[in-house]
Structure formats: structure tokens, C-alpha cells
Amino acid sequence: WLNYQSNERVLWGEVQGSGKDPYRTQIDLQNTAFKCSCPSRKFPCKHGLGLLFLVARRNGDIPQLTTEPSWVSEWINKRSEKAEAKIQPSVSEEQDSEKTDKQAKDKEKRQNDRLLKVEAGIAELDLWLRDMVRGGLLALPEKGGAYFEKMAARMVDAQATGFASLVKEFTKINYYKGDSWQPQALEIAAKIHLQIEAFRNLDQLPPLVQEEVKSRVGWNVQQKELLENKEAETIDDEWVVIGRRTTQEDDIVLQRNWLYGSNSKRFALVLNFAYKTAAIETPLVPGNTSKARLVFYPSHSPFRALIKHHLESKSFLPTSLEGVANWQHSQLEYTRAIAQNPWADDVPQLVEHLQITKHQTHWYLQDTTGAVMRIHDSFEEAIIWKLLAFTAGQPTPLFLLRQSASVWPLGIVQNFSYQLL
């Protein structure tokens, strides 16, 4: 590297490549993004990653400059302006009452049209579910994946993507591994039925429960609307990014980020989406602590959130964290969470003094009382060995995702550090 500097918002450097002029590399430190003048089609390119590795190897000890070069400030200022424009309406929009009225009417019309589509789709799904249950769950293994994929596609057409995701859960069951699939199938069927009945009786539910039901159906509040909502719940905290999971379905990439507020003791879920191979820009770094303000989607049990302001990211925990003592207390918390929101899939928890153990072919986490919870069958065994290496087989606090009959470990809390698995 010919030179490299940084300040609180951007990192930049120049590196000599194969050409006459050096490549100029820039990294947005507030909302992670890369830019480089090299001809590489990879994103981020090797120069961007190399600059990050260089800074990490030096533990952040690099020259600090308040004033950036023009080629850096021009790029970072444009990014900042675009970020602000996404959440601030223009003056002309606020003053133009006619345009506002038209937008409101168009929005109401779109909502009514969508409601009709969703209701028609739900009626068809209800009939499909009743026929399936009437035929007996033991017949499910013979139906094949196409049976469920067809109904899931119908739900997408009806703009009820939440129902589509639930129906697709049937295709993820291993129907040929003993009888363990039967309670899984029954649980999915029960969730679909409960969601159908909740949506049909939407007007009779409390306002915040209505918002949760609509969200589960796939009828979400727009990000801009949420960020502008002065009544939305916001929390300023030092949020530990306790886990991340990225999945792809068709052409859409979904990134889930689970956070824990070190002061508020609140959990949060931040979702990011991308199309195919497009990069996901987020200031959240798994395993780090982000000082940020989150705004929560309306719900009777607020969990999903957006980042409204992000100030900085740290590689250490700001304070010691305490979780529930054992699996008995974990079960009580899990029961309360499900009672409040029966559609909750993965309930994040911090459980103290867990020790990994194996019985026959299955891995478990054992607490100080000897009680155990089974680690999810699809959890990679290589990561289990990594967990054993970090803990040396000793009891340690773990962040995890709690499900009805299994858990998914996320990371280890050790003193003032968090080790992501």
C-alpha cells in the first residue's frame, strides 16, 4: 500500500496495481460499502478486503485524518445525502396537498385491492388445509414437494407471502426419519389455521395485535413510513450482534440479524433483503457491538426493527451480560414468549452455564441441574467441535435460538468479549 488513512466515517488507501496509476480504495465505515477504481468485477474486490485485513492486523492503529481527499469526500458525501433522502420527505411533497391527497387515495385503493386478493387466497388455503387434515397427516409423505409448492405459489399470487413461507415449511420436514416428523407437521398446520382465523377476525383484535397478524401474513409497514412515524417505539442502546443467518429463496436473498441490547435487555431482529447477487449494505458486524438507535415495527410484542441511526461499532462488550440460570427458567421465558406471540419461530435467549454433551448420535446442551436441550439436527457438527474447542468442555453462557424441542447455538459470552460461532 502506498498510503492509507481513516476517520470516523470512512477508510481509504491507494495501492499500486499492474497499471500506471494506483488503485483508489474506499470503505464506508458507518454503512458498510466498498468502492475501488480497479477493474475487478468481484464485490468487494481484493483491495477492499485487503485494506480491511490490514487495519484488523494493526488493531485499528492507522493514520487518522479529519479531512479526506476530494476523491474520498465526494463519494462518502453522496452516500450520506442518499441515506438522508431515503428518510426525509422533500419540502415540495409536504407542501403539495393535492399530491398528498392523491397518494393517500391511491394507497387506500391498493390496500383494498390487496385485501380482496388475500381474502380469496386465504379461503382457498383454508379449504386446502381442511382437506389435508381430513385425509390424515400420515398421508403427507406420499404427497411430495410439488403438492406444497403449488399452494405456496398460490399464496404468493394472493400477496400473502407469510402464508407461502408457512406452507413451504412442510417441504423442509424429513418424513423418512422415524416418527419425529408428525409433531412438526401438526405444529405447522396449527400455525396456519391460527393465522387464518386471526386474519378473518382482524377487526376484533387489539390494534397492535392486528399489526402483528398483518405482518405475519406479509402485509408490512413500509420502511420510510416506519422511520417517519413519531409514535413508533425507538431504543438507543449498545446492541450486540449475536448472530446472522443468510438464506436464499428463488431470486431473493434474506439476511437475518439478531441483536441484544446490553442496557435495555431487549432482543431485536433486523432483516435485510437483496436481489440475486446484489450486495447487502449494513453497518451491523456479527460478533461486534453497535451503538445505534433502533425503531421497532408496531406489534404487541415488538421484535423486528430497523436501524434509524448508527453511530459506531466496537469489537468488545460494553458491559457484562447475564442470562437465565438454567433450562427451567429458559422454558418459562419461552412459554411466555409463545403465549404472547404464538407464531414466533426462533426465540433468542442467553442461558448461563451450558455444557455440550453427546448421547448416542445426538448433541445436547446441559445446564447445572443436569437438564438438557437437544441441538437442532441441521446444526453443523463442525461448528459443534468449534464450540467444544472454545469452551474446553466447560460450562459457559451461550446466546441461542430457542425452538419448541431444540436449540440453535449462536455464540459464547466470555468476560467482555463475544465469540460468534
N, C-alpha and C positions, 0 to 999 in steps of 0.2 A: 504494500500500500504506500502510495506517495504521501498521502496525508489522510487524516480522519479526525473529525470533531463532532461534538453534540451539544445540545442544550436540553431543556426540559421537554421540548415538544418534537425534536427531530434529530436524527443521527445521519451523518453524511460522510463521504470519503471519495477519494479518487485513486483508482488502481490502474496500473499500466497493463494493457492487454496486448493483443497481437498487432493492433493498428498504431498509427502515428500518435493519435490523441488518447489520453487516458479515459477510461470509462468513469462516468459520474454516477455514484450510487447513493440513494436516499431512502430513509426509513422513517415513516411516521410513527412516533412512539406513543401517541395518545390514542389513535385509532389505527391499529397495526396495518400498514400498507407499504408496498415497496415500489421503487422506480429506479431504473438503471438505463444508461444510454447504450448498453451492449446490444448486439443483435439477437440474443438468445430468445427463443420462444417459450422457454420454461418460466413459470411464475410461482414463487420468486426465483430469480436466477441465482447462479452460484456465487455471484459477487455480493448480492444482498444477504444470503445465508452466511457467506464468509465473513462479512462485516459484523454480523451478529455474534458469530462464534468468537471473533477476535475480541469483541467487547466483553463477552462472557469469560473468556480466558483471563482477561485482565481485571475481572471483577468490577467492571464499570469504570476503572481508573484510566480515563482518556481525556484529552484536552477539551475543556468546556469554553464555548464562545457564546456570548449573548446575541451577537449579530451574525446572521447567516449570510453566506454568499448569495448573490442575486439569483443564481440558478436553483438554489435551495429554497429561498424565501418565496419565490414566485410559485413554486409547486405547492409548498405547505400552506401558503395563504389561500390559494384556490380551493384546497381541500377543506380548510376551515370555513370558508364562505359557503361552500356547498353544504356542509354539515349544518350550518345555522339556517340556511334557506329551507332545509327539509322540515324544520320545526317552527319557523316563523312565517306567518302569512304576510303577503305583501300589503302595503298600505292601500293600493288600489282595490284589492279584494275586500278589504274591510269597509271601504267607503262606498263601494258599489252595491247598494242594497238590492237592486233589481237582479243582479247576477247571483247574489246570495240567496234570494227567494227562489230563483230558478233552480239553483243547485239543491236546495232543500226539497223542492218538489220532485226533482229527478231522483234524488236519493230515496225518497219515500216510495216512488213508483218502483224502483229497483228492488227495494226491500219487500214490497207486496208481491212482485213477480217471483222473487226468490222464495217467499213463504209458500206460495202455491206449489212451486216445484218440490220443495222439501216435504210438504204435507203429502203430496202424491207419492213421492218416493218412500216415505215412512209407512204409508198404508200398504204398499207393495212389500216392504221389508217385514212388516208385522205378519202378513199372510204367509210369507216365506218361512219365517221363524216358527210359526204355529204348525205348519206342515212338517217342518223338520223335527220338531219335538214330538209331534203326534206319531211320526214314523219311528221314533226311538233313537236315542243317541248312539246305540250300538251299531246303527247303520251308517254312521258318519265315515268310518274308514273306507267304505266302498264307494263313496260319492266322488272322491278325487278332487284335486285342486281347482279344476275348471268350474265345479259347482259353486264354490265360494267366490272365485274370481269374477264370475258373471254377475253375481249380486253386488259385489264391491264396485264393479264398473257402473252398475245401475245407480248406486248411491252417489258416485262422482257426477254422473249426469244430472242427478237431482240436486246437486250442490250441497250434499250432506256428507262432506269428506270425513267427518268424525265417525259416522256410521260405517263408511267404507273401511276405515282403519280397524274398527272392531271386527267386522266380518272377516277381514284378512287374517286376524289372529287365529282363526280356525286352521289356516294353511300352515301355521308355524308349529302345530302340535305334532309330536311323534306318536302316531296311532299304533305303532307296532312295537312299543316298549312297555310290556306289561299292561296293567290297568290304570297307570298314573294319568293317562290322557283323559279319562272320564270326568274327574272333578274339574280339570282345566276347561273342557268343553262346556260343562254345565255352568261354570263361572262366567264364561264369555256370553253364553246365551242369556244368563240372568242380567248381565250388564246391558246388553242390547235391549231386553224387554224393559228394564227400569228406565233407560234413556228414552225409549219410545213413549212410555207413559208420562214421563216428566215433561216432554215436549208437548204432548197433547194437552196437558193440564197447565201449560206455561202461565196462563193468566192468573191462576190460583196460587202461584208460588210467590214468596217474597222477592222484591226486586233484585237483590244480589244473587239469589239462587237462580233466578231467571237468566242472569248474565252468565252464570256458570254453565247452565244447561245449553244455552245458545253457543257458548264457546265449545262445549263438548260435541255439539252437532257439526261444528265447523264454521259457525257464524261469529267471527271475531271482530273486535273493535279495531279500527284502522290505527296504525302506529301514530300517524300525525294527530289524529283525534285524541288518542290517549295522552300524548305528550303535551297537548294544549289544554287538557282537562284539569282545571284548577282544583277540582274536588277529588281527583284521584289520589290514592294513598302513595306517599313518597317516603323513602327511608334513606338517610345519609348514614353510611356505615363503612367499615373496612371489611369488604366481602372476600372471604377465602373461596377461590375457585376450586371446589373439592372434587370435581370430575367433569369429564367431557365425553360424549359419545356421538359419533358421526355416522349416519346411515344414508343410504340412497334408495329411493323407490322410483322406478321409471327414470325420469329425467331430473327429478328434484332431489337435491342434497339437503338433509336436515341435520343441523348441529345442535345438540342439547348441552347446555352448560348449567351445572348445579352449583349454587353458591350458598355460603353460610355467613351470616352477619356476626362478626366477633363480639359486637356490643349488643345488638338487638336480639341475638339468639334466634333469628329468623332464617328459614331456608327460602331459596328462590330458584326459579328455573328461567333461564334466558334462552330463547330459541332464535337461531339464525338459519336462513334459507339461501340456497344458491341454485342456479340452473346449470345442470351438467357439470362441466369442469371449471365454471367460474369461481374465482377466489371469494372466500368469505372474509370480510373485513370486520374485526372485532378487537377491542382493547383487552379482552379477557385472556389471561395466560394460565392454563391449567397448573395448579400447584402454587400459584402466586396469590397475593392479597391485593385486591383493587380497592382504592379509596374512591368511592363513587356514590352517586345518588340514583336509586332505582325507583321507578314508578310502576306500580302493580296494576294489572288488569282487574277490572271490577269482578268481585266474587265474594261469596260468603266465607270462603277460606282462601284468601289471596296467596298465590304461589307463583304463577307465571308473571314475569316482569320485563321491562325494557330498561336499558341504561339511558338515563336522562343526561347525566354529567359524569365524566370520568376524569379524575384528577391525576392519579399516579398508580403505579403498580410496584409492589415490593415482593422480594423473594423469601420473606420470613413472616411468621405470625406476629401480629401486633400485641397479643396477649395470650395467656394460657387458656385453653378451651376445656370445658368439662361436659361430658355426655351423660347418658343414663347409665346406671350402675351395672345392669345385667339384662338378660333376655326377658325376665318377668316385667321389668319396667319398660323395656322396649315394646313388649306386646301391648301394654296398657296404652302407650303413646300411639302405636299403630292402630289399635282398636278405635281410639278417639278420632284419629285422622280419617279412617274409613267411615265411621259413623257420621262425620261431618260432610265428607265427600266420597260417596260410595264408588265413584268412577276413578278414584286415584289409582294409578298404576304402580309407580315406584315411589315409596315414601322415604326420603332421605333421613338418616339418623346418625348420631355419633354415640357409639356404645363403648364403654370403658372395659379394659382388661379382657380382651378376647384373645384366645389362643387357638391356633389352627391345629386340626387333628384329622385323621383319616380312619374310616371304618369300612372295611371291605373295599368297594370301588368308589366310594363317595367321600368328598371332603366336607368338613364341618368347621364351624367356629364355636368354641366352647367358652362359657363365662366362668366366673369364680365359683359359682354354685354347682357346676357340673352340667348345667343345661346346655343344649347345643341347637344350632340352626344350620341347616344344610346350605352349602354354597350352590348357586344355580348351576345346573348341569352344563350349560353352554359357556360357563366361565372358563377361560383358557387355563389349562394346567400349568403352562409355562409361567403365567403370572402368579399362580399359587406358590410355585417354587421361589419366585422372586420375593413374595411376601414372607416366606419362611426364612430366606436369606436376610432380609431387613430386620426381622424380629428375633432371629436366632431361636425361634420356637418359644419365645417368652410372651406372656400376656401384654397386650398393647392396645391403646384406644384406636378405633377404626371408624372412619366415615364409610357408610354403606347405603345401598338402596334396599329397603325392606319390602318384600312381597309377602303374599299370604303364606307360602310354605317354603320360601328360600330367600337368600340374600345375595347381593352383588357388591363385593368389596370395592371401594373407590380409592382409599388412601390411608396412610398411617400418620397419626399425630405423635411427634417426638419432641418434647420440650417446646421450643418456639419455632419449630420447623414442621412442614407438612410434606410428606413423601407420597407423590401420586403413583398409583400402580399402573 
